[in-house]
Amino acid sequence: MKALVTGANGFTGSHLVKALVAREVEVIAYVRPSSQCDRLSSLPITYAYGDITDRAALTAAMTGVNTVFHTAAYVELGLVDAAAMERVNVRGTQAVLAAARAASVSKMVYCSTIGVFGDTQGQVVDETFARTQTDFSSAYDRTKYLAQQAVDAAAQEGLDVVSVLPSGIFGADDPHFGPVVQTFLKGRLKLWAGGDRITGIVHVDDLVEAMILAAERGQIGEHYIISAGEMTTRDMFRQFSQQSGIPAPAEAPEALVRFLGHLLDPIGRLLGWQPPLSRERVRYIYDRCVRVDASKARSQLGWKPRSARETLQELLPLRVPDATNNT
C-alpha cells in the first residue's frame, strides 16, 4: 500500500504517519516547503512539497498512491484570519479532492470534525443528525462545514471518500490542550472557566486507528463520528488533581469571563494580538454544546478506543512530587 498524508507534520498527521510506517505502508508526506517536520524526523518516508491549494503539485504527489488521508487544516479559535482559514480548509480540500480524482486514487479519508453538526444544544446526535443551527459559532466551524459539503459532493460524483468526524483530540504532544496541562503540572493554573462545559474526548492514536479502519472498511460517502466519551471540564481537572496531587484550579465567575471576552476582543483586533479570551472563545465555553454518539464507528469499523478517562490519564504522570511548590 502507498499512502499520501496531507498535513503530515501536524499533530494528527504525524501520529498517522507513524502508525502507517509501523504497518509497513509506503508513506508520502505532503507538506509546505516551509513546514517544520521535527515530528517526522528519522522516519522512512518520502516528502512531497507544495501548498494545499496547489492541484498540480497534489496530483503529482498522488501518482501511484492507493490511499489519501487528508488531515491538513487551519485550526484556531478566537481572532483568526478568516480568509486564510477558508483558503486552507475549503479551497485546500477542494484541491485535494480534484487531485485525488485526477490521480485515480482508490480511497480517500477526510478528517472532518463534529463541529459540522453545529450547536446541538446538548442533544446527543449521531451521523443521521441534520444540522439545525443556521449560523456558525466560529470561522473554523463554517469552513469545515463547507469543506464537508465539498467532500460529500465528491462522493456523490463517485469518488471513494469517507469522512471521520472526531471530537476533541488529545495526546501527550497536543499543541492545544497540552500547554494547559503543562501549566497545571507546574502549579500555575489557578483559574479556569466553564466547569460545566462538556467536551468529547478521543486519543489521537485512537483517531488514527479509526482513520486506517475507515480506509480499509469505510463505505463511499459514509461519515463516522470518532469519540471515546465525554467529560465536563470540572471532571477533567478533578481527575488531573487525583493523579498528580495538584489542586484543581478554581472556577472563574462566568460574568467576569464574559466581560473579559468582550473587553479583550476589540483590543486584540486593534493590536493584532490573540487574547486568551474573546467573544468566540466565550461562546464555546458557555453557549455551544455538541454531544455525539460514536456507536457507528464501533459497530461498522470495529473501532475499539481507550476510554475518555484512560485518554486523560496518559496526559500526565501518576504523581508529580512537589509540583505545587514550583513557581
Secondary structure, DSSP 8 states (H G I E B T S, - for coil): -EEEEETTTSHHHHHHHHHHHHTT-EEEEEE-TT---GGGTT---EEEE--TT-HHHHHHHTTT-SEEEE-------SS--HHHHHIIIIIHHHHHHHHHHHTT-SEEEEE--GGGG---TT-EE-TT-----SS-SSHHHHHHHHHHHHHHHHHHTT--EEEEEE-EEE-TT-TTTHHHHHHHHTT---EES-TT-EEEEEEHHHHHHHHHHHHHH--TT-EEEE--EEEEHHHHHHHHHHHH-----EE--HHHHHHHHHHHHHHHHHHT---S--HHHHIIIII---EE--HHHHHHH------HHHHHHTTS-S--TTGGG--
